[in-house]
Amino acid sequence: IDSEHKTIIDNYEKLYKHMKEGKGHEYYKELMVFLENYIKDHFAHEEAYQRSINYDKIGEQLKFHREFEGAIERIIHEHEQAEITNLDLIKLNLFLKDWLLQHILVEDAKIKAFLSYQE
């Protein structure tokens, strides 16, 4: 699961790098394909793991996961017909940054605390 977290962080960093180089628009579709696959695979792995340890806050995690899925689906749908703008890229960058900070560093850290408490 942590290695999967690294892949989303790496792709966030690629987006940031591409944006700095003025190539964010070219990277957008690749990023969206990655995110669609990441959501499907990573969330399935993380949720299965949480069930296996009887994680007491799995309901909250499921809610966060479904909200993230919905947000990514909306972003993809909004840009199926329209070009992505610089402002759209900035919003996407900030959205992913907030997700990484809040979900991985705060919410997923609660799982480690839960495991420590169980020992």
N, C-alpha and C positions, 0 to 999 in steps of 0.2 A: 504494500500500500504506500509506503514512504517513497519507493522508487517511482510509483505512478504520480505521486505528488511532485516529484522532481521533474517529470515530463511536462506537467502543466506550468510549472515555474519556468522551465526552459523555453516553452513556447510563448509565455508572457514576455520574457526577456527578448526573444526574437522579434515580437511585435514592437516592443519599445525601440530596439535597435533599428528595425526597418523604418519606423516612423522618423527617427532622428536622421536617417539617410534619405528621407523623402520617398521611401518605397513601401510604405504601409499599405497602400491600396493594392499593390501586387501580392502582398502576403495575406490579405484579408481572407480570401477563399480557402487557402491552405489551412489557415487558423480555424476557420469554421468547420472544415472537415475534421480536423484534429479534435475540436471540442465536441462535436457530435459523437465521435468514437469514444472519446475520453469519458463523456457522461455515461454512455451505455456500459462500458467496461469497468471503469473505476468505481462508479457508484454501486454496481452489482457486487464487486469484490468487497467494497467497504461495508455494505449493508449485510452481506453474508457473514463477514467477520463479526460484525456487531451482534448479529443473531447468535452466532456460535459462542459468544462470551456472555450472552444474556445482558447486554448493555442496557442499563436502566433508562437511558435518554435516547433510545433509538427513534422514538417518535419525533423528537425534535430534529434529529439528523435527517430523517426521511422528509420532513417538511422543508428543510433547507435545500436538500437535493432536488426536490420537485420544483422549488422556486427558481433554482439555478437553471434547471432544464427548461422551464417555461421562459425565462429571460433569454436564454440562448435561442430558443425556437422563435421568439418574437423578433430578435435581432436579425436572424436569418431571413425570416419572412418579410420583414420590412425592406430588406435589400435584395430581394429576388429580382425585382424589376428596376430598382433605382441604384444609381451609382452610390458608393459609400463616400461620404465627404470627410474632410479633415476633422470636422467636429464629431462625426460619427466614430472615427478612429480614436479620438481623445476620450469620448464617452466609454467606448469599449475598453480601452486601456485602464481607465479609472475603475470601471466595473470589475474587471478581472483582478486588479490590484486589491480592491476592497474584499473580493471573494477570497483571494489567497490569504490575506491578513486575517480576516474574520473567521473563515471556515477552517483553514488548516492550522493556523497558529492558536486560535481560541477554541473553536468547537472540537476539532479533532484532538487537541491537547486534553480535553476532558476525558477522552477514552483512556489515555495513558493514566490519568489520575484515578479513574475507575478501576483499572487493572491493579494499580498500586494498592488501592484500598482493599481489593479482593484478596491480596496475598497475605 
